[in-house]
Amino acid sequence: MEASVALDALSALSQETRLAVFRLLVRREPDGVAAGDLAKAVGVPANTMSVHLGVLSRAGLVTSERHSRSIVYRADLARFRALMLFMLMDCCDGRSDICAPLIADLTPCCPSKETVDV
């Protein structure tokens, strides 16, 4: 990922409503959320939500798909993953003892299939 692309994504997430919307969309994967439901969930008018979704979309963090009369938005987890890898790729200059706590903190949120199936 290029630095300019990462900066666009980080800039899009640096606003409270957009961050709340993105986090909600991540929690609602893979189903997504209709634009009107997003507006209600975060308590903003529909036209304001459209502006926020436009910013997130231009940053590549959300995708949209028309379902009949509504537009359903989803978090682009591949782009989010790329952003996180960009941020962490050179973590701690290769010192795993420093990065280990970060990895340990992330592991419980996403148990592997082997852990779940046991």
C-alpha positions, 0 to 999 in steps of 0.5 A: 500500500502506498503512503498516500492511500494509507493517509486517505484511509486514516483521514477518513477514519479520523472523524468520530461518525465515520469511525463509528460507521466503519466499526459498525460495518465491520461488526456486521460483516458479511451482511452489511447495513442499509444506509438508512439503518446506518444513519439511525444507528449513529443518530445522524440525518440521511444526507449527512450519512451520505456524505460520510459514506462517500468519504469512506467509499472514496478512501476504499474502506466501504463498498456498496450494493443496491438491494431493491430500493436501498443501498447496503454498505459493507466494510472492505476488509481486504482494504482494512487488512492492507491498511493494518499491515501497512501500519505494522509491517515494519513493527518494532524493527523486527523485534518480535519481543516488542510486537508479541504483545500486540499480536497476543492482543489481536488473537482472541478476537479472531480465533482460528477454525481449529480452536473453534472446532475443538 
